[in-house]
Amino acid sequence: MAEKTLLAGYFASVHELPDILDSGETYSLVDGSRKPYVVAPLSTAQLKIMTGIAEARILSVLPGIRINNHSGLRIYDPGSLPFSTLPGQAIPDQITREDLIKLTIYAITRELAENGKSAAKVDEVVFKLKNEAGIPDDFMPSSLMEMVEGRPLSDPESLLDSLQPSFSEGIVFPLFRISGEAALSVGFLACNPRAFSHHDRLEAASLISSVRNEFLSFTSDPIYEDFVAGRILRSVVFNMERKRTRKLSKPLFDDTKIAALLRIGIAEETEGSISVKETLSLDQVKRLASEYEGKNHQIALEWKAKKIKLP
């Protein structure tokens, strides 16, 4: 995306937000120490971390922008900022499931952020989708889960690109908790409320329902049984290694999980109870778990890449 278009779209998304959206102290996910942080949507640090564009470059691309000092922060003056006046982007009739999820994230953010008048807490956005659609972490875009899993951000600059559906640019923006010049985590999401022309396709509840239906239809596919087996093998290994037992008992191993383990030949029924086959050693089960984990990653990638018709 052109720098000028990206910056104008971002300024349109955050210009109604306060200079300092949030501040306090939090644990550093890198070393566990407590660090002061601030979420300042128009700070020079936020723009540099999010876009990778240096302050001097921003000032040359958009001459006339002023910078103010606010509580020790360098803040781009909202009154001097250009806003995007581009027409809303079209939403294609056919998109991938991953794009459907990202479009849903945009719609939830837009709703929780009151059409750009506030920002949405990132965990509220992501877990609203996950919980209401009933979709496992594996089938969510990895960038979304990284923001809420409590682990260090691997590449803060890459989050901006990974949040955008493939058919659009500059619609959802991460707002970082920043300590000094370093991003500690993502605190909020902002969005450009005028990014799309088809507002009738942006009802959050309807899009969440579409994600839920896409995943529910997949659960009847035999490939999904392999996925279930792959996930539960981690628990099988734990049972054998830590609990010293081969028995697969409820509630951890419910009927669906036991059926999946029977299907792949890991388990057997003897005298009314289900157990890991005696012919399989712990090392063999560990190798199978590793193999299935790799398969699960591919299963999730293929599911997300499949194109669907948007209602």
N, C-alpha and C positions, 0 to 999 in steps of 0.2 A: 504494500500500500504506500502511496506517496506520503512523504512526511507531513506535508501541509494538510492533506485530507485527514490523516490519522489524528493530528493534533487538534484540528478544528472539531472533529467528531468527539474527541475526549473532552475538550472544553465545553461542548454542548451538553455532555453527560453530567458534568460536575459543577457547573457554574452557579447552581442554586444551593450548593452545599456550603456549610460553614468552613472558614479557613482551617480550623482544627476540629475535625470530626470526632476524634477520640484520643485519649492519652492516658497513661498510667504506667504500671510496671508489669512485666511478664517474664516468664522463664525463657532464656535462650534455648532453642532446640538444638543448638550446636554443642554448648558446654554446660548447660544446666544452671548457669548463673542468672541472677535477676537483673533485668536491664530496663531502664526507662524507655518508653516508646511514645510515638505520636503518629496519628493518622491524619495527614494534611494533604487533601486531594490536589491542591495547586502548588505544593512545595516543589522546589527545583529537584530535591532528592527523589520524590515520588515519580516525577516525569523521567528522570535519568534512569532509575531502576526499572520502571515499567517498559520504557521504549528503547533504552540503550542510546538515546539521542542526547548528546552533551548539551549543556545549557547554552554555550556559545553558538552551537548549530541551530538551536531553537530560535534564538534571537536573530539569527541571520535569515532563517526561513520565514519568520513572521516578524518583520521589523515593526517597531512601534509598541511592542509588548513591554510593559514596565514590571519591575520586580520590587516588592515591598518587603520590609522586615517586620516579622510578627513573632513576638516571644522567642527571639533568637533564630527563627526560621526565615529562609528566603522563599517568599510566596509570589507567584505570578499574580499581578493585579487583575482581578476579574473584569474591571471596567475597561481594560485595554485588550481583552482577548477577542479573537475572531471566532465565530461559531459556524458550524457547518450549515450551509443553506441548500445542500444537495437534496434532490428528491428522494423519497424513501425507496429502499431497494425492494425488488420483487422477491417473493418466496416461491421457489420452484414447486411444481406438482409432485415431482419425484425427488426424494432425498434419501441419504443413507440413514440407518438407525442412529448412528453416532451424531449425525447432524440434527436428527429429531431431538435427541437428548440435549444438545447444545441450544437448539431453538427453545426448548422447554425451560432450560436454565435462564435464558434471556427473558422469557415471558414471566417466570416467577420473580426474577430480579425486578423487572419493570413494575410488577404488581406490588411487591413488598417495598419498593423504593418510591411508591406513590407517583409513578410517571415522571421520575427524575427529580422530585422535590426532596428526596432523602436518599440514603444509601441502604442497601440490604446486607444484613450480617451473612457472611459467606456460609456459615454452618446451617443457618436457617434455610437458605436457598437449596443447598445440596441435599440436606436430609429431608426437606419437604418432598423433593422428587424421589429420593431413594425409598423413603418410607411409604409414600402414597402409591408409588408405582410397583413396589415390592421387587426391586431389581438388585441383584447382588453386586458387590464392589467390582468383581471381575468384568462386568459388562458396562461399567461406567467409564467414561474417558479418564485416563490415569491422572491427567492434570487436575481434574475436579477433586479426586480423592486425595491427592497430595496436599491440597489446601486445607483439608479438615482432619487429616490423620495424625497430626501432632508430630510430624517429622520435619527435619530441615528442608527448606526449599532447594531443590537441586539446581534450578536455573530460573531465577525470578523473571528474567527478560523473556524466557520462552513461554511464560504463562499467557501473555497477551495473545500471541498467535494461536495457542492451543485452545483458548476459550471461544474462538470464532468458528461458526459453521463454515464449511468449505465454500458455500455460495455467497458469503457476505464478508464484510470487513468493518472493523471498528464499531462493534455493537455492545460488547460487554468488556468491562475494564476492572482489573484487580486493584484494590486500594490496600497498600501495605502498612503494617505496623513497622515503623522505621526507628532505629536507634542510631543516631548520628547519620551515617550515610549507608547503613546496612539494613536490608530487609530481614526482619525476624520471622514474619508470617504474613498471611493475608487476613485482614480483618473484615473487609466488606467488598461487595461488588457494586459497581455503578453501571448504568446502561444509557445508551442514547435512545430516549423514548420515541424519537422520530426516525429510527433507522429503517423501518419497513413501511411499505405502502398498504399491505394487507392486514389491517388491524383485526379483521374478523377471524384471522387464523392465529391470533396471539392470545387466546383465552387460556390461562394457565391450567385450569382444571381439565379442559378438553385435551390439551397436549399431554398432560400427565396421564390421562386415560389412554391416549394413543400409545405411550411408552409401555404402560401396564399391559395393554392388549397384545402388543408386539412380543413382550417377554412371555406372557401366558401361553401364546400360541406356540412358542418355542419349547415350552416344557413338555409338550406331547411328542416332540421329536426324539427318536432313539439316541441321537447325539447328546441330548441333554442328560440322559441317564449316565453316559460316560463322564460328563462334566460333574454330576453329583458324586459318582464314584471317586473321581479324582480329588474332589474336595474332602470327602470323608476319609480317604486313605490317610490323611494327616492325623486324624483322630485314632485310626486303627494303629498306626505306628506308636502314638502316645500310649495307648492302652497296653500294647505289647512291651514297650520299653520301660515305661514308668510304673504302670500298674501290674505288670507281670501277668497279664491275662489275655486270653484269646477270645473270650466271650464278648459278643456284641449285643449289649442290653439296652433297653429303653431307659430313659428318654433320649439319650444321645443318639442312639441308632434306631430311628423310627422305621416304619414299614417301607417308606420310599427309599431310604438309604440302604436298608438291608437288601431290598430287591435289586438295587444297583450293584451292590457288592456280590450278590449271588450271580448276577448276570455276567460279570467279568471274571467269575471263577475264583474269587478270593475267599469266599465264605462257603460254609456248608451247614446243613441242619443235621444235628445228631441228638436223639432222645429229647426232641422238643425244644432244643436251644440252638441258637445260631452262633457259630464260632469261626475264627480264621482257620483255614485248612491246616492240619498238622504237618502236611508236606511242605508248607511254606515257612522258610526261616524269616527271622526279623530282617536280615539283610536283603532278602528277596523282596519283602514287602516294602522296604525303604526304596529299593530301586524302582519298583512299580509306582510308588508314590511320586518319585522324581519324574518318571516318564509321563505319568498322567498330568502332572503339574504343567509340563511343557505342552501337552496336548490341550489342556484347559486354556492356556494362553492363546493358542491358535483358534480354538473354538470361539472364544470371546471376540477375537479380532475379526473372524469371519462373520459372526453375528452382527457386529457393529457396522461392518462394511456393506452389508446387504442393502440394496435400494428398495424403498417402499413407496407406496402412493400416499401422499399426505391428504387426509380428509378435507 
